[in-house]
Amino acid sequence: MNSRSASRPMPSIRPAKSEDADAVSRCVTEAYSPWVQRIGRKPWPMLQDYVAVLREASVTVAEVGGRVVGVLVEGRRLRQRTVYLYTNELMVENIALYVRHGYVEYERRQEQGFRRVFMRKALPEPT
Protein backbone atom coordinates (compact mmCIF):
# COMPACT_ATOMS: atom_id res chain seq x y z
CA MET A 1 0.00 0.00 0.00
CA ASN A 2 1.45 3.38 -0.89
CA SER A 3 1.25 6.45 1.34
CA ARG A 4 -1.28 8.10 -0.93
CA SER A 5 -3.81 5.27 -0.65
CA ALA A 6 -3.16 4.93 3.09
CA SER A 7 -4.35 8.49 3.68
CA ARG A 8 -7.61 8.10 1.73
CA PRO A 9 -10.55 6.51 3.49
CA MET A 10 -12.35 3.78 1.59
CA PRO A 11 -15.79 4.82 0.38
CA SER A 12 -18.82 2.94 1.58
CA ILE A 13 -21.24 1.83 -1.15
CA ARG A 14 -24.99 1.75 -0.58
CA PRO A 15 -28.30 2.13 -2.39
CA ALA A 16 -29.37 5.76 -2.63
CA LYS A 17 -32.37 6.96 -0.63
CA SER A 18 -34.84 9.65 -1.60
CA GLU A 19 -33.24 12.04 0.89
CA ASP A 20 -29.96 11.76 -1.08
CA ALA A 21 -31.32 13.74 -4.06
CA ASP A 22 -29.57 17.03 -3.17
CA ALA A 23 -26.26 15.28 -2.41
CA VAL A 24 -26.46 13.30 -5.67
CA SER A 25 -27.20 16.49 -7.60
CA ARG A 26 -24.20 18.24 -5.97
CA CYS A 27 -21.93 15.30 -6.77
CA VAL A 28 -23.06 15.24 -10.41
CA THR A 29 -22.63 19.02 -10.71
CA GLU A 30 -19.11 18.80 -9.28
CA ALA A 31 -18.19 15.97 -11.62
CA TYR A 32 -19.58 17.49 -14.81
CA SER A 33 -18.99 21.24 -14.34
CA PRO A 34 -15.51 21.10 -15.91
CA TRP A 35 -17.09 19.93 -19.17
CA VAL A 36 -19.54 22.82 -19.60
CA GLN A 37 -17.03 25.11 -21.30
CA ARG A 38 -15.81 22.42 -23.67
CA ILE A 39 -19.21 21.25 -24.89
CA GLY A 40 -20.85 24.69 -24.68
CA ARG A 41 -23.67 23.69 -22.36
CA LYS A 42 -24.42 21.63 -19.29
CA PRO A 43 -23.96 17.90 -19.94
CA TRP A 44 -27.11 15.77 -19.78
CA PRO A 45 -26.55 14.47 -16.22
CA MET A 46 -26.53 18.07 -14.91
CA LEU A 47 -30.01 18.63 -16.39
CA GLN A 48 -31.70 15.76 -14.54
CA ASP A 49 -34.22 15.98 -11.70
CA TYR A 50 -32.57 13.68 -9.17
CA VAL A 51 -35.71 13.40 -7.04
CA ALA A 52 -37.32 11.74 -10.07
CA VAL A 53 -34.18 9.76 -10.95
CA LEU A 54 -34.00 8.28 -7.44
CA ARG A 55 -37.67 7.34 -7.67
CA GLU A 56 -37.47 5.78 -11.15
CA ALA A 57 -34.04 4.15 -11.36
CA SER A 58 -31.70 2.02 -9.34
CA VAL A 59 -29.10 4.42 -7.92
CA THR A 60 -26.04 3.52 -5.89
CA VAL A 61 -23.90 6.07 -4.06
CA ALA A 62 -20.38 6.01 -2.69
CA GLU A 63 -19.85 7.93 0.53
CA VAL A 64 -16.78 9.08 2.41
CA GLY A 65 -17.32 10.62 5.81
CA GLY A 66 -21.05 10.93 5.16
CA ARG A 67 -20.50 12.86 1.90
CA VAL A 68 -21.68 11.45 -1.44
CA VAL A 69 -18.57 11.25 -3.65
CA GLY A 70 -19.84 8.98 -6.43
CA VAL A 71 -23.09 8.05 -8.16
CA LEU A 72 -24.08 5.12 -10.37
CA VAL A 73 -27.49 5.23 -12.06
CA GLU A 74 -28.86 2.06 -13.59
CA GLY A 75 -32.17 2.02 -15.41
CA ARG A 76 -32.84 -1.54 -14.29
CA ARG A 77 -31.05 -4.49 -12.81
CA LEU A 78 -31.40 -7.56 -14.92
CA ARG A 79 -28.84 -10.25 -15.39
CA GLN A 80 -27.33 -8.44 -18.33
CA ARG A 81 -24.25 -9.81 -20.06
CA THR A 82 -23.24 -6.39 -21.41
CA VAL A 83 -22.82 -2.96 -19.82
CA TYR A 84 -23.81 -0.01 -21.98
CA LEU A 85 -22.94 3.65 -21.53
CA TYR A 86 -22.73 6.85 -23.47
CA THR A 87 -20.70 10.00 -23.14
CA ASN A 88 -20.37 13.25 -25.04
CA GLU A 89 -18.05 13.01 -28.03
CA LEU A 90 -16.09 16.03 -26.79
CA MET A 91 -15.24 14.21 -23.55
CA VAL A 92 -12.32 12.49 -25.23
CA GLU A 93 -10.57 11.75 -21.93
CA ASN A 94 -13.63 9.79 -20.78
CA ILE A 95 -13.78 7.87 -24.05
CA ALA A 96 -10.10 6.92 -23.67
CA LEU A 97 -10.70 5.83 -20.05
CA TYR A 98 -13.60 3.62 -21.08
CA VAL A 99 -11.55 2.05 -23.89
CA ARG A 100 -8.73 1.29 -21.41
CA HIS A 101 -11.33 -0.50 -19.28
CA GLY A 102 -12.56 -2.72 -22.10
CA TYR A 103 -15.45 -0.73 -23.56
CA VAL A 104 -15.87 -0.55 -27.34
CA GLU A 105 -17.61 2.14 -29.30
CA TYR A 106 -20.54 0.93 -31.35
CA GLU A 107 -22.36 4.10 -32.41
CA ARG A 108 -22.27 7.91 -32.53
CA ARG A 109 -25.41 9.97 -32.89
CA GLN A 110 -27.03 13.20 -31.85
CA GLU A 111 -29.78 12.99 -29.23
CA GLN A 112 -31.54 15.89 -27.55
CA GLY A 113 -28.90 18.26 -28.90
CA PHE A 114 -25.94 16.22 -27.58
CA ARG A 115 -23.37 14.43 -29.78
CA ARG A 116 -23.12 11.09 -28.00
CA VAL A 117 -20.69 8.21 -28.21
CA PHE A 118 -22.29 4.88 -27.30
CA MET A 119 -20.07 2.18 -25.85
CA ARG A 120 -20.46 -1.33 -24.48
CA LYS A 121 -18.48 -3.90 -22.54
CA ALA A 122 -19.12 -7.62 -22.32
CA LEU A 123 -19.26 -8.92 -18.76
CA PRO A 124 -17.62 -12.16 -17.73
CA GLU A 125 -19.79 -15.21 -17.27
CA PRO A 126 -20.94 -15.66 -13.67
CA THR A 127 -19.07 -18.32 -11.75
C-alpha positions as CSV (number, residue, x, y, z in Angstrom):
1,M,0.0,0.0,0.0
2,N,1.5,3.4,-0.9
3,S,1.3,6.4,1.3
4,R,-1.3,8.1,-0.9
5,S,-3.8,5.3,-0.7
6,A,-3.2,4.9,3.1
7,S,-4.4,8.5,3.7
8,R,-7.6,8.1,1.7
9,P,-10.5,6.5,3.5
10,M,-12.4,3.8,1.6
11,P,-15.8,4.8,0.4
12,S,-18.8,2.9,1.6
13,I,-21.2,1.8,-1.1
14,R,-25.0,1.8,-0.6
15,P,-28.3,2.1,-2.4
16,A,-29.4,5.8,-2.6
17,K,-32.4,7.0,-0.6
18,S,-34.8,9.7,-1.6
19,E,-33.2,12.0,0.9
20,D,-30.0,11.8,-1.1
21,A,-31.3,13.7,-4.1
22,D,-29.6,17.0,-3.2
23,A,-26.3,15.3,-2.4
24,V,-26.5,13.3,-5.7
25,S,-27.2,16.5,-7.6
26,R,-24.2,18.2,-6.0
27,C,-21.9,15.3,-6.8
28,V,-23.1,15.2,-10.4
29,T,-22.6,19.0,-10.7
30,E,-19.1,18.8,-9.3
31,A,-18.2,16.0,-11.6
32,Y,-19.6,17.5,-14.8
33,S,-19.0,21.2,-14.3
34,P,-15.5,21.1,-15.9
35,W,-17.1,19.9,-19.2
36,V,-19.5,22.8,-19.6
37,Q,-17.0,25.1,-21.3
38,R,-15.8,22.4,-23.7
39,I,-19.2,21.2,-24.9
40,G,-20.9,24.7,-24.7
41,R,-23.7,23.7,-22.4
42,K,-24.4,21.6,-19.3
43,P,-24.0,17.9,-19.9
44,W,-27.1,15.8,-19.8
45,P,-26.5,14.5,-16.2
46,M,-26.5,18.1,-14.9
47,L,-30.0,18.6,-16.4
48,Q,-31.7,15.8,-14.5
49,D,-34.2,16.0,-11.7
50,Y,-32.6,13.7,-9.2
51,V,-35.7,13.4,-7.0
52,A,-37.3,11.7,-10.1
53,V,-34.2,9.8,-11.0
54,L,-34.0,8.3,-7.4
55,R,-37.7,7.3,-7.7
56,E,-37.5,5.8,-11.1
57,A,-34.0,4.2,-11.4
58,S,-31.7,2.0,-9.3
59,V,-29.1,4.4,-7.9
60,T,-26.0,3.5,-5.9
61,V,-23.9,6.1,-4.1
62,A,-20.4,6.0,-2.7
63,E,-19.9,7.9,0.5
64,V,-16.8,9.1,2.4
65,G,-17.3,10.6,5.8
66,G,-21.0,10.9,5.2
67,R,-20.5,12.9,1.9
68,V,-21.7,11.5,-1.4
69,V,-18.6,11.3,-3.7
70,G,-19.8,9.0,-6.4
71,V,-23.1,8.0,-8.2
72,L,-24.1,5.1,-10.4
73,V,-27.5,5.2,-12.1
74,E,-28.9,2.1,-13.6
75,G,-32.2,2.0,-15.4
76,R,-32.8,-1.5,-14.3
77,R,-31.0,-4.5,-12.8
78,L,-31.4,-7.6,-14.9
79,R,-28.8,-10.3,-15.4
80,Q,-27.3,-8.4,-18.3
81,R,-24.3,-9.8,-20.1
82,T,-23.2,-6.4,-21.4
83,V,-22.8,-3.0,-19.8
84,Y,-23.8,0.0,-22.0
85,L,-22.9,3.6,-21.5
86,Y,-22.7,6.8,-23.5
87,T,-20.7,10.0,-23.1
88,N,-20.4,13.2,-25.0
89,E,-18.1,13.0,-28.0
90,L,-16.1,16.0,-26.8
91,M,-15.2,14.2,-23.6
92,V,-12.3,12.5,-25.2
93,E,-10.6,11.7,-21.9
94,N,-13.6,9.8,-20.8
95,I,-13.8,7.9,-24.0
96,A,-10.1,6.9,-23.7
97,L,-10.7,5.8,-20.1
98,Y,-13.6,3.6,-21.1
99,V,-11.5,2.0,-23.9
100,R,-8.7,1.3,-21.4
101,H,-11.3,-0.5,-19.3
102,G,-12.6,-2.7,-22.1
103,Y,-15.5,-0.7,-23.6
104,V,-15.9,-0.6,-27.3
105,E,-17.6,2.1,-29.3
106,Y,-20.5,0.9,-31.3
107,E,-22.4,4.1,-32.4
108,R,-22.3,7.9,-32.5
109,R,-25.4,10.0,-32.9
110,Q,-27.0,13.2,-31.8
111,E,-29.8,13.0,-29.2
112,Q,-31.5,15.9,-27.5
113,G,-28.9,18.3,-28.9
114,F,-25.9,16.2,-27.6
115,R,-23.4,14.4,-29.8
116,R,-23.1,11.1,-28.0
117,V,-20.7,8.2,-28.2
118,F,-22.3,4.9,-27.3
119,M,-20.1,2.2,-25.9
120,R,-20.5,-1.3,-24.5
121,K,-18.5,-3.9,-22.5
122,A,-19.1,-7.6,-22.3
123,L,-19.3,-8.9,-18.8
124,P,-17.6,-12.2,-17.7
125,E,-19.8,-15.2,-17.3
126,P,-20.9,-15.7,-13.7
127,T,-19.1,-18.3,-11.8
